[in-house]
Amino acid sequence: MTGMITLDSGFANTGSCKSAITFMDGERGILRYRGYPIEALAEHSSFREVAYLLINGELPNRKQITRFSVLLNDHSLVHEDMRSFFGSFPRASHPMGILSSMVNALKSFYPYLEGEEELNTTVARLISKVRTLAAMSYKIFRGHTVVYPRPDLSYCENFLNMMFDSPVRPYEIDPDVVQALSVFLILHADHEQNCSTSAVRLVGSGRVNLYAAISAGIAALWGPLHGGANQAVIEMLTNIVEKKIPLKDVLARAKDRNDPFRLMGFGHRVYKTYDPRTRIMKKMCDRLLTKLNIHDPLLEVAQALEEIAVKDSYFVDHNLYPNIDFYSGIVLRAIGIPTNMFTVMFAIGRLPGWIAQWKESMDDPEWRLNRPRQIYTGPTQREYVPLDER
Ligand code: SDX
C-alpha cells in the first residue's frame, strides 16, 4: 500500500511508535512499567517511586528518591496570583476543564527552561503543582480555606491533607487511605499509547512546552470513553441503585450498538482479557471498605454486574471485561473524593506517564513533527460557481 510508513519514522505519520516505557500484553493481561510487573509495584512501591521509575527508567536509590522528594516539596506551592484564576470560572465548571487551563497557565508563571537540571525541576514542579491545583480547586469551589502543602508530609499525605484538613476539624491521616491512594495512582501511572498519551506525544511533537502538551493530555483524558469513564461508571451504578434497574436490563441495553456508552467500565481496546489493574483495584476496594467499615451499595451492584456480565455470551464473545474504571470510583468514594474529581485523580496518576512518554519522544533522534495523512473521500476537482448562479 503506497504511503505505508515503517516504524522507523517514529510516530510521525502512523500513530504508532517505539517505546521502552510500558509493556502491555492484551491477550494475557500483562502490564509492566520499565519491566516491573504492575502487581509488584502496587504491592511494594510508592507513587513517588513509580513516577521516578517511569520518567528516569530505573528505580531510584535512597539518595535519588530523597532528592526527588525535596524537589517535589520545594515546588509544591502555586503562585499566589494563580489563585484569582479560580474565581473567574463559573461555579459549575468541571474540575478537568479547570485543571487543563491551570496547567497551561503554569507556563506563564514558570518559564520553561532548557537543560537537564531545569527539566528535572520542571518535571517535579508539574507533578507537585498538579496535586496542589486539584486540592485548591476543591477548596476554593466550596468557599473553604485553602490548605497549603506541608514539608513533613509525603506526596499522598499532602494531597489528602490539602483536600480534607480544615481549621475547625484537623484531618487525621489514615495510613490505609494513604496506601489506597498511592496504589490508585500507581495503577493509573502509565498505559502505553492510549488516547491522552497520544495527545501529549502529538502536541509535544510540535516542540511546544511541556505544560501545553500535558494540558492537551488532560483534555483528552476528560472524555467518558477514556478517563471520564470512572465518573460515568459511578453515575451508571448510582442510577441502577436509585431506579432499581434489573441488572439483566442493564446488560440488554449495553448490547444496543446505538447506545454510545454501553456498559461503562467494561471493554478495552487492548485488553481482550481481564485488565490486570482491575484485579488489584477490586482487592483494594474490599480491603479499604472493610478497614473503614464502609458499606457501599454501589460496590455490591458492581460485583453483581460483573458476575453476570462475564458469563454472558455477548460479553464473552466480544472479550469484554471490567477495565480499571469499573471499580476505581468506589475506592475514591471511600476516600471522600467527590465524583466530579474522579478523572482529575486519574490525571494526577497518569501525569508521570505522560511526562515519561513526552520525554522519550523528545529524546528520540528520529522524532519528527507528527503529521498523519488521510484517505481522501471528497469530491474531485470542480469549477467555481458564482453566488447568483447557485
Ligand atoms: C480507559 O487505551 C487505554 O489504555 C485506556 C485506559 C488507560 O489506562 O489509558 O485503559 C483507560 O480509557 C479505559 C476504558 C474506559 N472506557 C469505558 O469504560 C467506556 C466503555 N467502554 C467502551 O466504550 C469501549 O470498550 C472502549 C471505548 C473502551 C473500547 O472501544 P472499542 O475499542 O471500540 O471496543 P472494541 O473494538 O474492542 O469493541 C468490540 C465490540 C464492539 O461490538 P461490535 O460493534 O463488534 O458488535 O464490543 C463492543 C463494541 O460495540 N463493546 C461494548 C463495550 N465496549 C465495546 N459493548 C458493550 N459495552 C461496552 N462497554
Boltz pocket constraint, residues with backbone or C-beta under 6 A from the ligand:
constraints:
  - pocket:
      binder: B
      contacts: [[A, 187], [A, 188], [A, 190], [A, 191], [A, 193], [A, 194], [A, 195], [A, 224], [A, 225], [A, 226], [A, 227], [A, 229], [A, 254], [A, 255], [A, 257], [A, 260], [A, 261], [A, 262], [A, 263], [A, 264], [A, 265], [A, 266], [A, 267], [A, 268], [A, 269], [A, 270], [A, 318], [A, 320], [A, 323], [A, 324], [A, 325]]
      max_distance: 6.0
